[in-house]
Amino acid sequence: MKHYEQQYELIYSDPEKIKKKINLEKVSFLDNIPSDINKYIELQRKTYNDFQTAIFDFIVKESWLRRRFSYYGHYKIIPDGKNFTGTFQVDRAYTFFLRNYVGTDHRLYSNDWRLLPRLSRYLDIFFPHFELGDPFKNPDDFKYPYTYMNLECLYLVYQMPEKMELIEHGENSKMSFSIFVDYVINYISCYNEEHGNTYKFRMMHDRFLGNYISLNFPEKNVSKKKKKRTYKRK
């Protein structure tokens, strides 16, 4: 994968733009608790990190359980874990099984909440022998593999063939989420210039979970600056 120098304006991580959008001096907290903004940021970061860890753990365990379900000898997901069978009878049986014997409707999470099915695509990459392990008995074998790349970063590039190279670069460069988004926007913009209309940056809308890259030409036009800029590592 080719790493392009920064040629396009920073949309999410430009310090000057951030300052114009929010004045930290005007931020305060109910009853002055916590009294320090840095403490508030720390609590927010920990809360979201803990939540993402829980989400990933759920994705691992739910996917592992779903892949093991078979009805009349047909699996909901084929044994290699990479494709859905698409069998209506198996899907219906699985839905009724969970609804009547487990007491839940998995469609709320697997269909409507797009994060889960899209991020589950990474499991076979992170854990090549996914079905052979057991996340309930050996949870340490299924830990989230990154420190700097969060679930939003994975979601952003999940459709891209070079997603793992982008993620590894972001992790090795210790990029924050906003810096990673700008890096990817610059990448697809330069890539489109060089190879034709290939990638499209999807902005978040009500019916989308969040920003992500899809195939086709970028919907968002990013003006090119005369002077090249580089990202600052966090």
C-alpha positions in Angstrom: 0.0 0.0 0.0 1.2 3.5 -0.9 1.4 6.1 1.9 0.6 9.5 0.4 2.0 12.8 1.8 -0.7 15.1 3.2 -2.0 17.0 0.3 -5.6 17.8 1.3 -7.0 20.0 4.0 -7.5 18.6 7.5 -11.2 18.2 8.1 -11.3 16.7 11.6 -7.9 17.3 13.2 -7.0 20.9 12.3 -6.3 22.7 15.6 -7.6 26.0 14.3 -10.9 24.6 13.1 -11.3 22.8 16.4 -10.9 26.0 18.3 -13.5 27.7 16.2 -16.0 24.9 16.8 -15.6 24.7 20.6 -14.1 27.1 23.2 -12.9 25.1 26.1 -12.9 28.1 28.3 -16.7 28.1 28.1 -17.1 24.4 29.1 -18.4 23.9 32.6 -20.0 21.0 34.5 -23.1 20.6 36.6 -22.5 21.4 40.2 -18.8 21.9 39.2 -18.3 18.1 39.3 -15.8 17.2 38.2 -14.1 20.5 38.8 -11.3 19.9 36.4 -11.8 19.6 32.6 -8.9 17.2 32.3 -10.5 14.9 34.9 -13.7 15.0 32.9 -11.9 14.1 29.7 -10.2 11.2 31.5 -13.5 9.9 32.8 -15.1 10.2 29.4 -12.2 8.4 27.7 -12.3 5.6 30.3 -16.0 5.2 30.0 -15.9 4.9 26.2 -12.8 2.6 26.3 -14.6 0.3 28.8 -17.7 0.3 26.6 -15.8 -0.5 23.5 -14.0 -3.4 25.2 -17.4 -4.7 26.2 -18.8 -4.3 22.7 -15.9 -6.2 21.2 -16.2 -8.9 23.7 -19.9 -9.2 22.8 -19.1 -9.3 19.1 -16.6 -12.1 19.7 -18.9 -14.2 21.8 -22.1 -13.6 19.8 -20.3 -14.4 16.6 -18.7 -17.6 18.0 -22.1 -18.8 19.3 -23.9 -17.9 16.0 -21.4 -19.8 13.9 -22.0 -22.9 15.9 -25.8 -23.0 15.3 -27.0 -25.7 12.9 -30.5 -26.6 11.9 -31.2 -29.9 10.1 -27.5 -30.1 9.5 -27.2 -26.6 7.9 -25.2 -23.9 9.6 -26.3 -20.3 9.8 -22.7 -19.5 8.9 -20.6 -22.0 7.0 -17.9 -23.7 9.1 -15.0 -21.5 7.9 -16.9 -18.6 9.4 -16.5 -16.2 6.4 -19.9 -16.4 4.7 -23.6 -16.6 5.5 -25.5 -19.5 4.1 -28.4 -17.2 3.4 -30.8 -20.1 4.1 -34.2 -18.7 5.1 -35.1 -21.8 7.1 -31.9 -21.6 9.2 -32.2 -17.9 9.7 -35.9 -18.3 10.8 -35.1 -21.2 13.1 -32.2 -19.2 14.7 -34.5 -16.2 15.3 -37.3 -18.3 16.8 -34.7 -20.2 18.9 -33.3 -17.0 20.4 -36.7 -15.4 20.9 -38.4 -18.3 22.6 -35.6 -20.2 24.4 -33.0 -17.5 25.0 -35.4 -14.6 25.5 -33.9 -12.0 23.1 -34.3 -10.6 19.6 -30.8 -10.6 18.1 -32.0 -8.6 15.1 -31.9 -5.4 17.2 -28.2 -5.9 17.4 -27.2 -7.7 14.3 -29.4 -5.9 11.7 -30.4 -2.5 13.0 -27.1 -1.7 14.8 -24.8 -1.9 11.8 -21.7 -1.8 14.0 -21.9 -5.5 14.9 -22.2 -7.2 11.6 -19.6 -4.9 10.0 -17.0 -5.3 12.7 -17.5 -9.0 12.9 -15.8 -9.2 9.5 -12.5 -8.5 11.3 -12.7 -11.6 13.5 -11.2 -14.0 11.1 -8.4 -11.6 10.4 -7.6 -11.0 14.1 -8.2 -14.7 15.0 -7.4 -17.0 12.0 -8.6 -20.1 13.9 -11.6 -18.4 15.4 -13.9 -21.5 15.6 -11.2 -23.6 17.2 -10.9 -21.4 20.2 -13.4 -20.7 23.0 -13.8 -17.1 24.1 -15.7 -18.2 27.2 -12.9 -20.5 28.4 -10.0 -18.5 27.1 -11.0 -14.8 26.9 -7.3 -13.7 26.8 -7.0 -15.3 23.3 -9.7 -13.0 22.0 -8.6 -9.6 23.3 -8.9 -6.5 21.2 -5.6 -6.1 19.4 -5.1 -2.3 19.3 -4.4 0.5 21.6 -4.9 3.6 19.4 -7.2 2.3 16.7 -10.7 2.1 18.2 -13.9 0.6 16.8 -14.7 3.8 15.0 -11.4 3.5 13.1 -12.2 -0.1 12.1 -15.7 0.9 11.1 -14.4 3.7 8.9 -12.4 1.5 6.6 -14.2 -1.9 6.9 -15.0 -2.0 3.1 -11.5 -1.2 1.9 -9.3 -4.0 0.6 -6.3 -2.3 2.3 -8.1 -1.7 5.6 -5.6 -3.7 7.6 -2.6 -1.8 6.2 -4.3 1.5 7.0 -5.2 0.4 10.5 -1.7 -0.9 11.2 -0.2 2.3 10.0 -2.6 4.3 12.3 -1.7 2.1 15.2 2.0 2.3 14.7 1.8 6.1 14.2 -0.3 6.3 17.4 -3.0 8.3 15.6 -6.1 9.5 17.4 -9.5 8.9 15.7 -9.7 12.4 14.2 -6.2 12.3 12.8 -6.9 8.8 11.4 -10.0 10.0 9.6 -8.0 12.9 8.0 -5.3 10.5 7.0 -7.8 8.1 5.4 -9.6 11.0 3.6 -6.2 12.2 2.2 -5.4 8.6 1.2 -8.6 8.0 -0.8 -8.5 11.5 -2.4 -4.9 10.9 -3.6 -5.7 7.3 -4.6 -8.7 8.5 -6.6 -6.5 11.0 -8.4 -4.0 8.3 -9.3 -6.3 5.4 -10.0 -9.7 6.9 -10.9 -12.9 7.2 -9.0 -12.6 4.4 -6.5 -13.5 5.4 -3.0 -16.2 7.5 -1.5 -16.3 9.2 1.9 -19.8 8.6 3.4 -20.7 11.3 5.9 -22.8 10.4 8.9 -26.6 10.6 8.4 -29.6 9.5 10.4 -29.7 6.1 8.7 -26.0 5.5 9.0 -24.2 4.6 12.1 -21.2 6.8 11.4 -18.7 8.0 8.7 -17.2 5.3 6.6 -15.4 4.7 3.3 -17.3 2.9 0.5 -16.4 2.2 -3.1 -17.0 5.0 -5.7 -15.9 8.6 -5.9 -15.8 10.7 -2.7 -19.0 12.5 -2.0 -17.3 15.2 0.0 -15.1 17.5 -1.9 -12.0 18.4 0.0 -10.1 21.4 -1.2 -6.4 20.9 -2.0 -4.0 23.1 -0.3 -0.9 24.5 -2.1 1.3 23.8 0.8 1.6 20.2 1.9 1.0 19.4 5.6 1.9 16.5 7.7 0.0 15.0 10.7 1.3 15.5 14.2 1.6 12.3 16.1 -0.2 12.2 19.4 
